[in-house]
Amino acid sequence: MRGGMTQRLLAFSALAAVSAGGILHLVGHGTAGDILWAVCLAVMTVPLGWSVLHSLLHRDVGVDAIALVSIAGALALGQYAAGAVIALMLAGGNALEEFAGKRARQELTKLVQRAPRVAHRKQGQSVEEVSVEDLAVGDCLVVRAGEVIPADGVVLGGEAVVDESALTGEALPVTLRNGEAVRSGTANVGDPFEMRVVRSAAESAYGAIVRLVQEAQTQRAPFVRLADRYAILFLPVTALVAGLAWALSGDSVRALAVFVVATPCPLILAAPIALVAGVSRAARAGIVVKGAGVIEKLGRVRTVLLDKTGTLTIGTAEIGDVFTFNGIAADELVRLAASLDQISGHALAQSLVRGAERRGQVLAFPEQVEERPGRGIEGVVEGRRVAVGSRAWLRERGYAGETARLDQSEAASGMSRVLVGVDGLVSGAIILADRPRPDAGQLATTLQRAGIRHLAMVTGDRAAVAERVGATLGIERIYAEQSPQEKLEVVHALKASPELAPVLMVGDGINDAPALALADVGIALGVAGATIASETADAVIVVDRIDRIAKAVEIGRRSLHIAVQSVTVGLGLSLVAMAFAAFGFLPPVGGALLQEGIDVAVIVNALRALQAGRVS
């Protein structure tokens, strides 16, 4: 008995029948009222009987069987008023469940519904409308005002004003200039602009998110499946209690009343709604999870493992301290080194160039450049011979000078540094460091407050570097210099510990994918198309914020707490009502009304998982 339109129609029909029958009784036409109620019961029995038959064919005896027995019993015992109210409560409860399910999934539904279907591709001087599935890398698109961007790409010429709130939750639009990346799923809130596709729609960021959402809507949590099994046990228990009530009292109406209040709606309604509401709440916070099962696991997590580079840190080195010798100014040393590094492909070289440009320095183009990958680079900048690289490289190129103090500084700090030689002398050194994310400072405290017992960093980086970052962020346990295989061993060992499992692993790169897949919950930070990390993870944080890890755990804790609370309280109320009905203190009509009240209470309570709050 599912389907939104069907449930609303049945609920409206039952309400009309109950009301009309009541009016007929009030005006003295009780027989006609009873006939109307009996017809209502017969009509309700058809879809309910089909639902029970469908369940039996799939070897699943659901709680609809209890409702069917209740309605059939009301007909057999001539309790037409009670039966009509039961029918109304059943139809109303199913309609309420359908409404609550939609409400719980609303954030996920919004993400899927706004996925673009068509794009405007530029061909020469004309623009044609094409399906997003037909887009290819390199296509030039025209994005009109108000349109959702269909694929990942870069802005061509001019600038674009983009609303990223659907992905990031940030309300203010951002301005992107020529060559800057634009993500699918964001919306153009400025003038039309052109862009070049760098990933097809299927491989783009929003395509990956939509696939995650679609998977999330089909998966069921282990707690929900367990609740279903518990619900099945209620049929024989209810039959036993009802039979005893009838046998001891000789009143068959008592047995009917027991069946009326026995339907364990708290189990079949509260658990899935609360956990799916958690999925929706997470999506609103920029965390897309693969179903209610992930929310349940997040609610039980005891260990959190964090990758370092790109996860706890920003992922790119920045200029820190600058040491100078032989009278050269620090800014001049950086300018000369960055000018030479402009044509180097080394990651540290690019970081140095970006750092110099951010300082507002005007770089010169080098000449007579010679580079040895992994060692260093040398050339002429504005008539001065400059070398950048390791101590061995500068010594090989004939630069003289003492670097012992710099070596000690590097060892103590755990940072990287490049030596700079100018005109035959070692003239200084530039310290480069991958600094922690600005929002990572409170992560350890927030996770520990959320109940995490074991927090650790797992990284392939050097121990000195990892320990410096860990000390800054308050992470005491460090697993450094770990290969992807060794990361797997760490995850496996922690999963095997009864005190520390389940395990949550957080990473952002391809090398993290195996550990993300092995962990009880894997969270990938950022979606750059259908990357291996995001495809193997159980959840993806689509905003560039590491504090969403703590938010994910908090949402999981709260949603699971509300689900268990609703089930426990709801079942307790149902069992008490069954006892009252068995002893004759609760007639069938009153039992139906009471059961509906319990249903409404547990559903409203389950929907609290949509709202922010702390686990009490």
HELIX and SHEET records of a PDB file:
HELIX    1   1 GLY A    4  LEU A   26  1                                  23    
HELIX    2   2 GLY A   30  LEU A   57  1                                  28    
HELIX    3   3 ASP A   64  LEU A   77  1                                  14    
HELIX    4   4 TYR A   80  ALA A  104  1                                  25    
HELIX    5   5 GLN A  106  GLN A  113  1                                   8    
HELIX    6   6 VAL A  132  ASP A  134  5                                   3    
HELIX    7   7 SER A  165  THR A  168  1                                   4    
HELIX    8   8 ALA A  205  ALA A  216  1                                  12    
HELIX    9   9 PRO A  222  SER A  249  1                                  28    
HELIX   10  10 SER A  252  ALA A  262  1                                  11    
HELIX   11  11 CYS A  265  CYS A  265  1                                   1    
HELIX   12  12 PRO A  266  ALA A  270  3                                   5    
HELIX   13  13 ALA A  271  ARG A  284  1                                  14    
HELIX   14  14 ALA A  292  ARG A  300  1                                   9    
HELIX   15  15 LYS A  308  LEU A  312  3                                   5    
HELIX   16  16 ALA A  330  ASP A  341  1                                  12    
HELIX   17  17 ALA A  347  ARG A  358  1                                  12    
HELIX   18  18 ARG A  391  GLU A  396  1                                   6    
HELIX   19  19 ALA A  404  SER A  413  1                                  10    
HELIX   20  20 PRO A  438  ALA A  440  5                                   3    
HELIX   21  21 LEU A  443  ARG A  449  1                                   7    
HELIX   22  22 ALA A  463  LEU A  473  1                                  11    
HELIX   23  23 PRO A  484  LYS A  495  1                                  12    
HELIX   24  24 ILE A  510  ASP A  512  5                                   3    
HELIX   25  25 ALA A  513  LEU A  518  1                                   6    
HELIX   26  26 ILE A  532  THR A  536  1                                   5    
HELIX   27  27 ARG A  548  ALA A  582  1                                  35    
HELIX   28  28 PRO A  588  ALA A  606  1                                  19    
HELIX   29  29 LEU A  607  LEU A  610  5                                   4    
SHEET    1   A 2 VAL A 118  GLN A 123  0                                        
SHEET    2   A 2 SER A 126  SER A 131 -1                                        
SHEET    1   B 4 CYS A 140  VAL A 143  0                                        
SHEET    2   B 4 PHE A 193  VAL A 197 -1                                        
SHEET    3   B 4 GLY A 153  LEU A 156 -1                                        
SHEET    4   B 4 ALA A 181  VAL A 182 -1                                        
SHEET    1   C 3 VAL A 174  ARG A 177  0                                        
SHEET    2   C 3 GLU A 159  ASP A 163 -1                                        
SHEET    3   C 3 ALA A 187  ASN A 188 -1                                        
SHEET    1   D 7 ILE A 287  VAL A 289  0                                        
SHEET    2   D 7 ALA A 539  ILE A 541 -1                                        
SHEET    3   D 7 VAL A 521  LEU A 525  1                                        
SHEET    4   D 7 VAL A 503  GLY A 507  1                                        
SHEET    5   D 7 THR A 303  LEU A 306  1                                        
SHEET    6   D 7 HIS A 454  VAL A 458  1                                        
SHEET    7   D 7 ARG A 477  TYR A 479  1                                        
SHEET    1   E 6 GLU A 318  THR A 324  0                                        
SHEET    2   E 6 LEU A 425  ALA A 433 -1                                        
SHEET    3   E 6 SER A 416  VAL A 422 -1                                        
SHEET    4   E 6 ARG A 384  GLY A 389 -1                                        
SHEET    5   E 6 GLY A 376  VAL A 381 -1                                        
SHEET    6   E 6 GLU A 367  ARG A 372 -1                                        
END                                                                             
